Amino acid sequence: MEELPDDALNILSNSQPDFLAAFDVLMGRLKESSGNLSLQSLPTAVLDNQVFQQAEQLLSSISVTLSRDAEQLWMETEHTDGILLLLLGLSVHGLALLSTGLG
């Protein structure tokens, strides 16, 4: 996790377990779908504006843009090799597991 930018670490350190779980699901579904997801296929928590904005900020901290329109959601990477995205996904997955195990 130390390789993540300070902005990402700050967002993660202030994230609630519900956000971590929702973001973990979002990252898994985006990976499975190769980038585009129907909004209908997402958990309700991900569609919440506050959760979406926090996810946008977290991804933006590693130069990834999260966008949505009326029907779908997608990610766009900006000249990155994907290592930080992978690291972020693994970190969030671990934190989500830890936070649900502690509850």
C-alpha positions in Angstrom: 0.0 0.0 0.0 3.0 2.3 0.5 3.3 2.7 -3.2 -0.1 4.4 -3.5 -0.1 8.2 -3.7 -0.7 10.1 -0.4 -4.2 11.2 -1.7 -5.3 7.6 -2.2 -4.0 6.6 1.3 -5.8 9.6 2.9 -9.1 8.7 1.2 -8.7 5.0 2.2 -7.8 5.9 5.8 -11.0 7.9 6.2 -13.2 5.4 4.4 -16.1 3.6 6.1 -16.5 -0.1 5.9 -19.7 0.3 3.8 -17.7 2.3 1.2 -14.8 -0.2 1.1 -17.3 -3.1 0.5 -19.1 -1.2 -2.2 -15.9 -0.1 -3.9 -14.5 -3.6 -3.7 -17.6 -4.9 -5.5 -17.3 -2.1 -8.1 -13.7 -2.9 -8.8 -14.4 -6.6 -9.2 -17.3 -6.0 -11.6 -15.3 -3.5 -13.7 -12.5 -6.1 -13.9 -14.9 -8.8 -15.0 -16.6 -6.6 -17.6 -13.5 -5.2 -19.2 -14.5 -1.7 -18.2 -18.1 -1.0 -19.0 -21.0 -1.9 -16.6 -24.7 -1.5 -16.8 -26.0 0.6 -13.9 -28.6 -2.0 -13.3 -25.9 -4.6 -12.6 -24.4 -2.5 -9.7 -25.2 -2.8 -6.1 -27.4 0.0 -4.8 -24.7 1.4 -2.6 -22.5 2.1 -5.6 -25.2 4.2 -7.2 -25.4 6.5 -4.2 -24.0 10.0 -5.2 -21.7 10.2 -2.1 -20.3 6.7 -2.7 -19.8 7.4 -6.4 -18.0 10.7 -5.7 -15.7 9.1 -3.2 -14.9 6.3 -5.7 -14.2 9.0 -8.3 -11.8 10.8 -5.9 -10.0 7.6 -5.0 -9.6 6.5 -8.7 -8.6 10.0 -9.7 -5.8 9.9 -7.1 -4.1 7.2 -9.3 -5.0 8.9 -12.7 -8.1 6.8 -13.4 -11.4 8.5 -14.4 -14.7 7.0 -13.3 -17.6 8.1 -15.4 -21.3 7.3 -15.8 -24.2 8.2 -17.9 -27.9 7.3 -17.7 -27.2 3.6 -18.5 -23.6 2.6 -17.8 -20.5 3.2 -15.8 -16.9 2.9 -17.0 -13.2 3.7 -16.2 -10.6 5.4 -18.3 -6.9 5.3 -17.5 -4.6 8.1 -18.3 -1.2 6.8 -19.5 -0.8 4.3 -16.7 0.5 0.7 -16.8 -2.3 -0.5 -14.5 0.0 -1.3 -11.5 -1.5 1.3 -9.3 -5.0 0.3 -10.3 -4.2 -3.3 -9.4 -2.5 -2.3 -6.1 -5.5 -0.1 -5.2 -7.9 -3.0 -6.0 -5.9 -5.4 -3.9 -5.6 -2.9 -1.0 -9.3 -2.2 -1.0 -10.2 -5.9 -1.1 -8.0 -6.6 1.9 -9.4 -3.6 3.8 -12.9 -4.6 3.0 -12.3 -8.1 4.2 -10.7 -6.8 7.4 -13.5 -4.4 8.1 -16.2 -7.0 7.7 -14.3 -9.4 9.8 -14.1 -6.9 12.6 -17.8 -6.1 12.6 
